[in-house]
Amino acid sequence: MKSFPKPLSTKEESDYLIRCKAGDKEARDKLIVHNLRLVAHIVKKYNMADKETDDLISIGTIGLIKAIDTFDNDKGIRLATYASRCIDNELLMMLRSKKRLNKEVFLQDPIGSDREGNEISLLDIIEENDTDIVESVILEEDIKKLYGVIDKVLTDRECEIISLRYGLENKKEVTQREIANKLGISRSYVSRIEKKALKKLKECFE
């Protein structure tokens, strides 16, 4: 990671983004090169035995380039925040593609015979509704992140309403009207608080 250039300052990044949006290729290249350190950092958690780090960085860099080409500076978020998600998505697409390939190639391989001597494969014995492991991992990570940030970014009232509304911590989901009756406030006020809280949480995942 030491071989990658240092990240740009906030002002430099802003200037290059403006130039890049105007079609400046040199500015675009600068944004790519100076964010390769971010790619390498994210690649760490995807380091697999049968994939070279350089290959993963190449795939992650594709996500970085897509992020730079589609980034909207008017949304008020840092490029690194947006790019991290794009890099993650590109690497996860590679994992899903690899998983599908493994299904096509290896699930057909024979693993033994049944009582009548007929050859059987993994595909014959697994359930048709096989759970996508990658999707499960993503969901589990997002849930952990949600519980990690909810108390930090929401007010006590927002946290209470979101917990009741969506049944967090194994609670039963309730309607906005039920929450309003419980807290002694109007349903429209509950709706406004819920929307504001969801917007805060959404920003944490962008």
C-alpha positions as CSV (number, residue, x, y, z in Angstrom):
1,M,0.0,0.0,0.0
2,K,3.0,2.3,0.5
3,S,3.5,2.3,-3.3
4,F,0.2,4.1,-3.9
5,P,0.1,8.0,-3.9
6,K,-1.3,9.7,-0.9
7,P,-5.0,10.7,-1.0
8,L,-5.9,14.2,-2.2
9,S,-6.8,17.0,0.1
10,T,-10.4,18.0,0.3
11,K,-9.7,21.1,-1.8
12,E,-7.7,19.2,-4.4
13,E,-10.3,16.5,-4.7
14,S,-13.0,19.1,-5.1
15,D,-11.0,20.9,-7.8
16,Y,-10.3,17.7,-9.7
17,L,-13.9,16.6,-9.5
18,I,-15.1,19.9,-11.1
19,R,-12.5,19.5,-13.8
20,C,-13.3,15.9,-14.4
21,K,-17.0,16.6,-14.7
22,A,-16.1,19.2,-17.4
23,G,-14.3,16.4,-19.3
24,D,-10.7,16.9,-18.2
25,K,-9.0,13.5,-18.7
26,E,-6.0,14.4,-16.7
27,A,-8.1,15.3,-13.7
28,R,-10.0,12.0,-14.0
29,D,-6.6,10.1,-14.1
30,K,-5.5,12.0,-11.0
31,L,-8.6,11.0,-9.1
32,I,-8.1,7.4,-10.0
33,V,-4.4,7.2,-9.1
34,H,-4.8,9.0,-5.8
35,N,-7.7,6.7,-4.7
36,L,-5.9,3.4,-5.4
37,R,-4.9,3.3,-1.8
38,L,-8.6,3.1,-1.0
39,V,-9.0,0.2,-3.4
40,A,-6.1,-1.7,-1.8
41,H,-7.6,-1.1,1.7
42,I,-11.0,-2.5,0.7
43,V,-9.4,-5.5,-1.2
44,K,-7.8,-6.7,2.1
45,K,-11.1,-8.2,3.2
46,Y,-11.6,-10.0,-0.1
47,N,-8.1,-11.6,-0.2
48,M,-8.8,-15.1,-1.4
49,A,-6.4,-18.0,-1.7
50,D,-7.1,-18.5,-5.4
51,K,-7.0,-14.9,-6.4
52,E,-3.9,-12.7,-6.6
53,T,-4.1,-9.4,-4.8
54,D,-3.2,-7.6,-8.1
55,D,-6.2,-9.2,-9.8
56,L,-8.5,-8.0,-7.0
57,I,-7.1,-4.5,-7.1
58,S,-7.7,-4.5,-10.9
59,I,-11.4,-5.5,-10.3
60,G,-11.7,-2.9,-7.4
61,T,-10.2,-0.2,-9.7
62,I,-13.0,-0.8,-12.2
63,G,-15.4,0.0,-9.4
64,L,-13.4,3.1,-8.5
65,I,-13.5,4.3,-12.1
66,K,-17.3,3.8,-12.2
67,A,-17.6,5.8,-9.0
68,I,-15.6,8.7,-10.4
69,D,-17.5,8.7,-13.6
70,T,-20.9,8.7,-11.9
71,F,-20.1,10.7,-8.7
72,D,-22.5,13.7,-8.0
73,N,-20.7,16.3,-6.0
74,D,-24.0,18.0,-5.2
75,K,-25.1,15.2,-3.0
76,G,-22.9,16.4,-0.2
77,I,-20.9,13.2,0.4
78,R,-17.2,12.5,0.0
79,L,-16.0,10.7,-3.1
80,A,-14.3,8.1,-0.8
81,T,-17.6,7.2,0.8
82,Y,-19.4,6.7,-2.6
83,A,-16.4,5.0,-4.1
84,S,-16.1,2.5,-1.3
85,R,-19.6,1.2,-2.1
86,C,-18.8,1.0,-5.8
87,I,-15.6,-0.9,-5.2
88,D,-17.4,-3.3,-2.8
89,N,-20.1,-3.9,-5.4
90,E,-17.6,-4.6,-8.2
91,L,-15.7,-7.2,-6.0
92,L,-19.0,-8.8,-4.8
93,M,-20.1,-9.1,-8.4
94,M,-16.9,-11.0,-9.1
95,L,-17.6,-13.3,-6.1
96,R,-21.2,-13.9,-7.3
97,S,-20.0,-14.7,-10.8
98,K,-17.3,-17.1,-9.4
99,K,-20.0,-18.7,-7.2
100,R,-22.2,-19.3,-10.3
101,L,-19.3,-20.7,-12.2
102,N,-18.6,-23.1,-9.4
103,K,-22.2,-24.3,-9.5
104,E,-22.1,-24.9,-13.2
105,V,-18.8,-26.8,-13.1
106,F,-18.5,-28.6,-9.8
107,L,-22.1,-29.3,-8.8
108,Q,-22.3,-31.6,-11.8
109,D,-19.3,-33.7,-10.7
110,P,-20.1,-37.2,-9.4
111,I,-19.8,-37.7,-5.6
112,G,-21.0,-41.3,-5.4
113,S,-23.8,-43.7,-6.3
114,D,-27.3,-44.3,-5.0
115,R,-28.5,-47.8,-3.8
116,E,-29.4,-48.7,-7.3
117,G,-25.9,-47.9,-8.6
118,N,-26.9,-44.7,-10.4
119,E,-24.3,-41.9,-10.3
120,I,-25.3,-38.9,-8.2
121,S,-23.9,-35.4,-7.9
122,L,-24.2,-32.5,-5.5
123,L,-26.8,-31.0,-7.7
124,D,-29.0,-34.1,-7.1
125,I,-29.0,-33.6,-3.3
126,I,-29.0,-29.9,-2.6
127,E,-32.3,-28.0,-2.2
128,E,-33.5,-26.0,-5.1
129,N,-33.8,-22.9,-3.0
130,D,-30.1,-22.8,-2.2
131,T,-29.3,-19.7,-0.2
132,D,-26.9,-17.2,-1.8
133,I,-24.1,-17.2,0.6
134,V,-22.7,-13.9,-0.6
135,E,-26.1,-12.2,-0.2
136,S,-26.3,-13.6,3.3
137,V,-22.9,-12.2,4.2
138,I,-23.8,-8.8,2.8
139,L,-27.1,-8.7,4.8
140,E,-25.4,-9.8,8.0
141,E,-22.7,-7.1,7.6
142,D,-25.4,-4.5,6.9
143,I,-27.4,-5.5,10.0
144,K,-24.3,-5.3,12.2
145,K,-23.5,-1.9,10.8
146,L,-27.1,-0.7,11.4
147,Y,-27.0,-1.7,15.1
148,G,-23.6,-0.1,15.3
149,V,-24.7,3.3,14.1
150,I,-28.3,3.6,15.1
151,D,-27.6,4.9,18.6
152,K,-24.9,7.3,17.3
153,V,-26.8,9.0,14.5
154,L,-30.4,9.0,15.8
155,T,-31.9,10.9,18.7
156,D,-33.6,8.9,21.5
157,R,-37.0,9.6,20.0
158,E,-36.0,8.7,16.5
159,C,-34.3,5.5,17.8
160,E,-37.5,4.5,19.7
161,I,-39.8,5.1,16.7
162,I,-37.5,3.1,14.3
163,S,-37.1,0.3,16.8
164,L,-40.9,0.0,17.2
165,R,-41.7,0.6,13.5
166,Y,-39.4,-2.1,12.2
167,G,-39.3,-4.5,15.1
168,L,-35.6,-4.1,15.9
169,E,-34.1,-6.3,18.7
170,N,-36.7,-9.0,18.1
171,K,-39.6,-6.6,18.9
172,K,-43.0,-6.8,17.0
173,E,-43.4,-4.4,14.1
174,V,-46.1,-1.8,14.8
175,T,-47.9,0.7,12.6
176,Q,-47.4,4.5,12.7
177,R,-50.8,4.9,14.3
178,E,-50.0,2.4,17.1
179,I,-46.8,4.3,17.8
180,A,-48.6,7.6,17.8
181,N,-51.2,6.3,20.4
182,K,-48.4,4.8,22.5
183,L,-46.3,8.0,22.6
184,G,-49.2,10.4,22.6
185,I,-48.3,12.2,19.4
186,S,-49.9,12.5,16.0
187,R,-49.4,9.9,13.3
188,S,-48.2,12.5,10.8
189,Y,-45.5,13.5,13.4
190,V,-44.4,9.9,13.7
191,S,-44.2,9.8,9.9
192,R,-42.0,12.9,9.8
193,I,-39.7,11.5,12.5
194,E,-39.5,8.1,10.7
195,K,-38.6,9.7,7.4
196,K,-35.9,11.9,9.0
197,A,-34.4,8.9,10.8
198,L,-34.4,6.7,7.7
199,K,-32.6,9.4,5.7
200,K,-29.9,9.6,8.4
201,L,-29.4,5.8,8.3
202,K,-29.4,5.8,4.5
203,E,-26.6,8.3,4.5
204,C,-24.5,6.0,6.7
205,F,-24.7,3.3,4.0
206,E,-23.9,5.5,1.0
